Amino acid sequence: MKKQVEGVHRNLDVVHSGLVLWQQQKKSSSSFGSPIGRERIARLLLTKDQLNVQLPLTDESASEFAALQQQQSENITQLSFADLNSEQKVALRTVNVPKGVEGLGLSIKGGSDGTHRVPIVISKVLPGLSAAKTGQVFVGDLIVEVNGMSLEGKTHEEVVQLLRDSTGPHVTLTLKRDSSVSPLLRNASLGEPSPVVDQVAVFKSALKTPMLYQQSPKHEENPVIIEEQKTNLVFDSEDEIIGSGGEKWKNICKIPLPLAFVSRYLWATDKIRSNAFEVRSVDGRSSGIIHCEDRKALEQWVQHIDNHINALNRKTIRMSNKYLHTADKIAFIGWLEERRHPSDTFNLNNQNNNLPLDPRQQWTQRFLIFKGADICLFETPPLNADELEKCICMHKIYETALRTAIKRIDRREFIFVLSTVHGQEHYCSFQSREQLHRFEIAFYGCLYKSVNTMQTRTFACSYDGRPAGLVIDTRLGFSLYDIPSKSYIWQYGFSELESSSDDGKMRVQFIFRNDAIAQAIGVRQLDVKDIECDEPLALVYTLHSFYIAKIMGADPEFLQNLPLS
């Protein structure tokens, strides 16, 4: 369908556009992030929720488009079952899906057609049914075996029949996760896609993006196993556009911006690209490498895209919080990158495939969420309520310490270290100073609200050989409760603490200034209090957090920017 470019701008609500050089991206896991092919002149169209990459359409370039389309198609057909058993892919996992009255509650695509052996891919997981209730079956998973029987060489119809004819109370699926086949799940003949998620799902707004999957109304009443004919990979070139000067453009790539990630670095390294960047969608699709004319143009593009991603993330937070308890409200979401520890020579995220890591790839993408009083790190964004509970690590924010004035250990800028009571240190990087600044504001805002919600925290300890409880209260300061006598034996305000120290094992020492005696006799007196505690680091980190919250609460400008509500 041909349109005038003005009409395209009006319909797409383009907020920024311009000419760049575009380079295609490699798809292999071992060289992800590396460009292939020559640079091509391209046009970028940025809307409020999508980045479009367009290439000029000429008689000379028509063959190139055909080659690109063929190459993308081959990338899918070459995903044979031998490839799926490669050690470069993620590990197999086995899931028992109960056979309910309404079936398994999933849909599949793919299958052999006699020429190509396309893997069987789960294209839908219907909420509330058996597959969804397991919490282990996801859209995009590859089905390798059914009840121990390999699906290699089987047609789509044979697999559907195998699932239907399975005896026993459940069907055993051997699954594999591979994001490179996700384009198979997009059915161009079904109109605008809509998310297949439960009504209580979080990040609902982020799911309403073109890379997700259509739920046809005709399947809603009887969602057993939805038979879908396998579809070829859709080359993102739905429209042929005529510019105001008569030039023709063709869409080569569309990247949805909700929960997307923009990066100037080579994949997993500290090497920054010269006047170039790429954008990755939430499902891992890449825009390719986009080369700008100069640094000014680069900064403009990155800033525009980052601003729109941030705006969409805030919208996602608002929609997600509608379904969450007040104590679990989300305050921040976003991508960062964490530097792996020098001792991590193997990929321990994959328990069954401990593959040696490329020594040049020192950085790993992490998705960060501030949820209530929790700091959660994920490998990928959680797309429903169940996934929100499956983070790779979680820390209470008042048991952490944030440091930004640190020495860099490589060429990455905009870094910080998050220390925890368990001795962990997360050395992380953002893409820009603005992103780091937004993170700091969100961190301290979340810390302030968490401490003021908690109000008080008590630590079991011993004092002078007697069991006791050290109480830290936002209003009263420090109090020691003697358990045998059931009474408080001393109390000091926050302003009276002169210093504190600990040995990192059990002993914690406080030195307080006794203002009451100083006022009575006019002599400055210091009281030394030694306690023994099983959680000295938790005590010290909590004390640090309470002091930060007290300081922030006394800052009128801070309270103006962060309403107490």
C-alpha positions in Angstrom: 0.0 0.0 0.0 1.4 3.3 -1.1 1.1 6.5 0.9 2.4 10.0 0.8 5.0 10.6 3.4 3.0 13.4 5.0 0.2 11.0 5.5 2.5 8.4 7.0 3.8 11.0 9.5 0.3 12.0 10.4 -0.9 8.4 10.9 2.2 7.2 12.7 2.5 10.4 14.8 6.2 10.7 14.0 8.0 12.8 16.5 11.5 12.6 15.0 12.9 11.5 11.7 16.1 11.6 9.7 18.6 9.8 7.5 21.2 7.4 8.9 23.4 4.6 7.8 22.0 1.1 8.7 23.8 -2.2 9.1 22.2 -5.6 9.6 22.9 -7.5 12.8 24.3 -11.0 13.2 21.9 -13.5 14.8 24.2 -16.1 16.1 24.5 -16.3 19.9 28.3 -16.4 19.8 28.6 -13.1 17.9 25.4 -11.4 18.9 25.7 -7.7 18.4 28.2 -7.8 15.5 27.1 -6.2 12.3 27.1 -7.9 8.9 26.9 -6.6 5.4 27.6 -3.2 4.1 26.2 0.0 5.5 23.0 1.2 3.7 21.3 4.6 3.7 18.2 4.4 5.8 15.5 6.6 7.2 14.4 6.4 10.8 10.9 7.3 11.9 10.3 7.6 15.6 6.8 7.5 16.9 5.7 7.6 20.6 5.9 3.9 20.9 7.8 2.5 17.9 11.0 3.0 15.9 10.7 2.3 12.2 13.8 1.6 10.0 13.2 2.2 6.3 15.4 1.5 3.3 15.1 3.2 -0.1 13.3 1.1 -2.6 14.8 1.2 -6.1 15.0 -1.3 -9.0 18.6 -2.0 -8.0 17.7 -2.6 -4.3 14.8 -4.8 -5.0 17.1 -7.8 -5.2 18.6 -6.9 -1.9 15.2 -6.8 -0.2 14.5 -10.2 -1.6 17.9 -11.5 -0.4 17.2 -10.1 3.1 13.8 -11.7 3.2 15.2 -15.0 2.0 18.0 -14.8 4.6 15.5 -14.1 7.4 13.4 -17.1 6.2 16.5 -19.3 6.2 17.4 -18.3 9.7 14.1 -19.9 10.8 14.2 -23.0 8.6 17.8 -23.7 9.6 16.7 -24.1 13.2 16.6 -27.8 12.8 16.3 -30.2 15.8 20.0 -30.8 15.5 20.5 -27.1 16.1 18.2 -27.2 19.1 20.3 -29.8 20.8 23.4 -27.6 20.4 25.2 -26.6 23.5 24.9 -23.0 22.4 21.2 -23.0 23.1 19.5 -22.9 26.5 19.0 -26.1 28.5 16.1 -28.4 28.1 13.4 -28.5 30.8 10.6 -30.9 31.4 7.1 -29.8 32.3 4.1 -32.0 33.2 0.9 -30.3 31.9 -2.3 -31.7 33.4 -5.0 -32.7 30.9 -7.9 -30.6 31.9 -11.5 -30.7 30.6 -10.7 -27.9 28.2 -7.4 -29.4 27.1 -3.9 -28.2 27.6 -4.6 -24.5 27.0 -1.9 -23.8 24.5 -1.4 -23.2 20.8 1.4 -24.3 18.5 3.0 -23.3 15.2 5.6 -25.0 13.0 6.2 -28.5 11.9 7.8 -30.3 9.0 6.4 -29.7 5.5 8.6 -32.3 3.7 11.2 -29.8 2.7 11.9 -27.8 5.9 11.8 -29.0 9.4 10.6 -26.0 11.4 10.6 -26.5 15.1 7.3 -26.7 17.0 6.8 -23.4 18.8 4.2 -22.5 21.5 2.4 -19.5 20.1 -0.2 -19.0 22.8 -0.7 -19.9 26.4 -4.3 -19.3 27.5 -4.7 -17.8 30.9 -6.4 -19.9 33.6 -5.9 -23.2 31.8 -3.5 -26.1 32.5 -0.4 -24.8 30.7 -0.6 -21.4 32.2 -1.2 -22.8 35.7 2.1 -24.6 35.7 3.9 -21.3 35.5 6.6 -23.0 33.3 5.2 -22.9 29.8 5.7 -19.7 27.9 5.0 -18.3 24.4 8.1 -18.8 22.3 9.1 -22.1 23.9 10.2 -24.9 21.5 8.6 -28.3 22.1 11.4 -30.9 21.5 9.6 -34.0 22.9 6.1 -35.1 23.9 6.0 -37.8 26.5 9.6 -38.7 25.6 9.0 -38.9 21.9 11.1 -36.7 19.7 9.1 -34.3 17.4 11.9 -34.2 14.8 10.5 -34.5 11.3 6.8 -34.5 12.4 4.3 -32.4 10.7 2.1 -29.8 12.5 -1.0 -32.2 12.2 1.0 -35.1 13.6 2.1 -33.1 16.7 -1.5 -31.9 17.3 -2.8 -35.5 17.1 0.0 -36.7 19.4 -1.0 -34.1 22.0 -4.6 -35.0 21.8 -4.1 -38.8 21.9 -1.8 -38.7 24.9 -3.0 -41.0 27.6 -2.6 -40.4 31.3 -3.5 -37.5 33.6 -0.9 -35.2 32.1 1.3 -34.6 29.1 5.0 -34.4 29.6 6.6 -31.7 27.4 10.3 -31.2 26.9 10.8 -27.5 26.2 13.5 -25.2 25.2 13.6 -21.4 25.2 14.9 -19.7 22.0 14.0 -16.1 21.3 15.3 -16.3 17.7 12.1 -18.0 16.6 9.8 -15.5 18.1 9.0 -13.9 14.6 7.3 -17.2 13.7 4.7 -16.3 16.3 3.5 -13.3 14.4 0.5 -14.0 12.2 0.2 -11.2 9.7 -3.3 -12.3 8.6 -4.9 -11.7 12.0 -4.9 -7.9 12.1 -3.6 -5.9 15.1 -2.2 -8.2 17.8 -3.5 -8.1 21.4 -1.9 -9.7 24.5 -2.9 -13.1 25.8 -2.4 -12.4 29.5 -4.5 -12.7 32.7 -6.4 -9.7 33.8 -4.2 -9.4 36.9 -1.0 -9.4 34.8 1.5 -6.7 35.4 3.3 -4.7 32.7 0.0 -5.0 30.7 0.8 -1.9 28.7 4.1 -3.3 27.7 2.4 -6.4 26.3 0.3 -4.3 23.9 3.1 -4.3 21.3 3.4 -5.7 17.8 5.8 -8.5 18.9 3.1 -10.2 20.9 0.5 -12.6 19.7 -3.1 -12.6 18.5 -5.9 -14.3 20.4 -8.6 -15.0 18.0 -12.2 -14.5 19.4 -13.3 -17.8 17.9 -11.0 -19.7 20.2 -12.1 -18.1 23.4 -15.1 -20.3 24.0 -13.3 -23.6 23.5 -9.6 -23.1 24.1 -8.4 -26.7 23.9 -5.4 -27.0 21.7 -5.7 -24.3 19.0 -4.5 -25.6 15.7 -2.7 -23.0 13.7 -1.1 -23.5 10.4 2.6 -22.7 10.5 3.4 -19.3 9.0 6.5 -18.1 7.3 8.5 -15.4 9.0 6.9 -12.0 8.2 9.4 -9.6 6.7 8.7 -6.3 8.4 7.8 -4.5 5.2 4.0 -4.1 5.2 4.0 -0.7 3.5 5.6 0.8 0.5 5.9 4.5 1.1 6.3 7.3 -1.4 8.1 10.4 -0.1 7.2 14.0 -1.0 10.0 14.0 -3.6 8.8 10.8 -5.2 11.4 8.5 -3.6 10.2 5.1 -2.4 10.9 3.6 1.0 10.2 0.2 2.4 9.9 -0.7 6.1 12.8 -3.1 7.0 12.4 -3.2 10.8 9.9 -2.1 13.4 11.0 -2.0 17.0 8.3 -1.5 19.7 9.6 0.8 22.4 7.8 -0.4 25.6 10.5 -2.0 27.8 13.0 -1.6 25.0 16.7 -1.0 25.4 19.0 1.4 23.6 22.7 0.8 23.7 25.9 2.4 22.3 28.2 -0.4 23.4 29.2 -3.5 21.6 27.3 -6.5 23.0 28.5 -7.4 26.6 31.6 -5.3 26.3 32.9 -1.9 27.5 33.7 -0.9 23.9 31.6 2.0 22.7 30.5 2.4 19.1 31.6 5.5 17.3 28.5 7.6 16.5 26.4 4.5 16.4 23.7 2.7 18.5 21.2 0.0 18.4 17.7 -0.6 19.9 16.5 -3.9 21.2 12.9 -4.7 21.8 11.6 -6.5 24.9 11.7 -9.9 23.0 15.3 -9.4 21.9 14.8 -8.1 18.3 17.4 -5.7 17.2 17.1 -2.6 15.1 20.5 -3.3 13.6 23.4 -0.9 13.9 22.4 2.7 13.3 25.2 5.0 12.3 24.7 8.8 12.7 26.3 11.6 10.9 28.1 13.1 13.9 28.0 13.0 17.7 25.3 15.7 17.9 22.9 13.7 15.7 23.8 10.6 17.7 23.0 12.3 21.0 19.7 13.6 19.6 18.5 10.2 18.5 19.6 8.4 21.7 17.9 11.1 23.8 14.7 11.1 21.8 14.4 7.3 21.9 15.4 7.1 25.6 12.8 9.7 26.5 10.0 7.8 24.8 11.1 4.5 26.4 11.1 6.2 29.8 7.7 7.7 29.2 6.3 4.3 28.2 7.9 2.7 31.2 6.2 5.2 33.5 2.9 4.3 31.8 3.6 0.6 32.4 4.2 1.3 36.1 0.9 3.1 36.4 -1.0 0.3 34.8 0.8 -2.4 36.7 0.2 -0.7 40.0 -3.6 -0.9 39.5 -3.3 -4.7 40.2 -0.8 -4.5 43.0 -1.2 -4.1 46.8 -0.1 -0.7 48.2 2.9 -2.3 49.9 4.0 -3.9 46.6 3.7 -0.8 44.3 6.3 -0.5 41.6 8.4 2.6 41.7 11.0 2.0 39.0 11.6 -0.3 36.0 14.4 -0.3 33.5 17.4 -1.9 31.9 20.9 -1.8 33.2 24.0 -3.9 32.7 25.9 -5.8 35.4 29.6 -6.7 35.2 30.1 -10.3 35.9 32.6 -11.3 38.7 36.1 -12.2 37.5 35.6 -15.7 38.9 32.6 -16.3 36.8 34.3 -18.1 33.9 31.2 -20.2 33.2 27.6 -19.2 32.4 26.0 -20.3 35.7 22.6 -19.0 34.7 22.2 -22.1 32.6 22.5 -24.9 35.2 22.7 -27.7 32.6 24.9 -25.9 30.1 27.9 -24.4 32.0 29.5 -23.0 28.9 32.8 -21.0 29.0 32.1 -17.3 28.6 33.8 -15.2 26.1 36.5 -13.3 28.2 35.7 -10.1 26.2 32.0 -10.3 27.2 32.1 -9.0 30.7 28.7 -7.4 30.9 25.2 -8.9 31.2 21.9 -7.2 30.7 19.6 -7.0 33.8 16.1 -5.7 34.1 15.6 -3.8 37.4 12.5 -3.3 39.4 11.8 -1.4 42.6 8.7 -3.1 44.0 7.6 -2.0 47.5 10.7 -2.4 49.7 12.3 -4.9 47.3 15.1 -4.4 44.7 14.5 -7.1 42.0 16.9 -8.1 39.2 15.7 -10.2 36.3 17.3 -11.6 33.2 14.3 -10.5 31.1 11.2 -8.3 32.0 8.5 -10.2 33.8 5.4 -10.2 31.6 2.8 -11.4 34.2 2.3 -11.7 37.9 3.9 -15.1 38.2 7.1 -14.0 36.4 7.3 -11.0 38.8 8.1 -13.5 41.6 10.9 -15.2 39.6 13.8 -12.8 39.8 17.4 -13.9 39.9 18.1 -11.9 43.0 16.1 -9.8 45.5 17.2 -7.5 48.2 15.4 -5.3 50.7 16.3 -1.8 49.8 17.0 -0.8 53.4 19.6 -3.6 53.6 21.6 -2.2 50.7 24.0 0.7 50.2 24.3 2.6 46.9 27.7 4.1 45.9 28.3 6.1 42.8 31.6 7.8 43.7 33.7 4.8 42.8 36.7 3.9 40.8 36.0 2.6 37.3 37.4 -0.9 36.5 36.9 -0.6 32.7 35.8 2.0 30.1 32.2 2.0 31.1 30.8 5.2 32.4 27.8 6.0 34.5 28.5 3.2 37.0 27.4 2.4 40.5 27.9 -0.3 43.1 25.0 -1.8 45.1 26.3 -3.5 48.3 24.1 -5.9 50.3 24.0 -7.4 53.7 25.0 -10.8 52.3 28.3 -9.4 51.0 27.2 -9.2 47.4 28.3 -6.2 45.3 26.5 -5.5 42.1 28.8 -3.4 39.8 26.4 -2.0 37.2 26.3 0.5 34.4 23.7 2.7 32.7 23.9 4.1 29.2 23.7 7.7 30.1 24.1 10.2 33.0 20.3 10.9 32.8 19.5 7.2 33.3 21.8 7.0 36.3 20.3 10.2 37.7 16.7 8.8 37.3 17.9 5.6 39.0 19.4 7.4 42.0 16.2 9.5 42.5 14.1 6.3 42.3 16.4 4.5 44.7 16.4 7.1 47.4 12.7 7.8 47.0 11.9 4.1 47.4 14.3 3.9 50.4 12.5 6.9 52.1 9.1 5.4 51.6 10.2 2.0 52.7 11.7 3.2 56.0 8.7 5.4 56.8 6.4 2.6 56.1 8.4 0.3 58.3 8.8 2.9 61.1 10.7 0.6 63.4 12.9 -2.5 63.3 14.1 -4.6 66.2 17.3 -6.8 66.2 17.8 -9.6 68.7 21.1 -9.1 70.6 22.8 -9.5 73.9 23.9 -6.6 76.1 26.1 -7.2 79.2 25.5 -10.9 78.8 21.7 -10.5 78.9 19.3 -11.2 76.0 17.9 -8.0 74.7 16.4 -6.3 71.6 17.9 -3.2 69.9 15.0 -1.1 68.6 15.6 1.5 65.9 12.6 3.8 65.5 12.2 6.7 63.1 10.8 8.9 65.9 12.5 7.7 69.1 15.9 6.8 67.8 17.7 3.9 69.6 16.3 1.9 72.5 17.5 -1.2 74.2 14.9 -3.6 75.6 16.1 -5.9 78.3 14.1 -9.2 78.0 14.6 -10.6 81.6 13.3 -7.4 83.2 10.9 -6.6 80.4 11.9 -2.9 80.4 13.9 -0.4 78.3 17.3 0.3 80.0 18.5 3.1 77.7 17.4 5.3 74.9 19.1 7.8 72.6 18.0 10.0 69.8 19.5 9.9 66.3 21.3 13.2 66.8 23.1 11.8 69.9 24.9 9.0 67.9 28.6 10.1 67.7 29.9 7.0 65.9 29.4 3.3 65.4 31.7 0.4 64.4 31.5 -3.3 63.9 33.8 -6.3 63.4 31.6 -7.8 60.6 30.9 -10.9 62.7 28.9 -10.2 65.9 30.1 -7.2 67.8 28.7 -3.7 67.2 29.7 -0.7 69.2 27.8 2.6 69.5 29.2 5.8 71.0 26.4 8.2 72.1 26.5 11.7 73.3 24.5 12.0 76.5 22.7 15.4 76.0 20.6 15.0 79.2 23.7 14.9 81.5 25.4 17.6 79.5 22.4 19.9 80.1 22.2 19.0 83.8 25.9 19.4 84.8 27.3 21.2 81.8 29.9 18.5 81.1 30.0 16.6 77.7 29.7 12.9 78.3 30.0 10.0 75.9 28.4 6.6 76.6 29.9 3.5 74.9 27.4 0.7 74.3 28.7 -2.7 73.1 26.2 -5.3 71.9 26.5 -8.7 70.2 24.2 -9.4 67.3 23.8 -12.3 64.9 23.1 -9.9 62.0 25.6 -7.1 62.4 25.6 -6.1 58.7 21.9 -6.0 58.6 21.9 -3.8 61.6 24.5 -1.5 60.2 22.8 -1.2 56.7 19.4 -0.6 58.3 20.9 2.1 60.5 22.5 3.7 57.4 19.1 3.6 55.7 17.2 5.1 58.7 19.7 8.0 58.8 19.3 8.7 55.1 15.5 8.7 55.5 15.8 11.1 58.4 18.0 13.5 56.4 15.7 13.3 53.4 12.6 13.9 55.6 14.2 17.1 56.9 14.8 18.4 53.3 11.8 20.5 52.3 12.9 20.4 48.6 13.0 16.6 48.7 9.5 16.4 50.2 8.2 18.8 47.6 9.6 16.5 44.8 8.4 13.3 46.6 4.9 13.8 48.1 4.3 11.7 51.3 1.2 10.2 49.6 
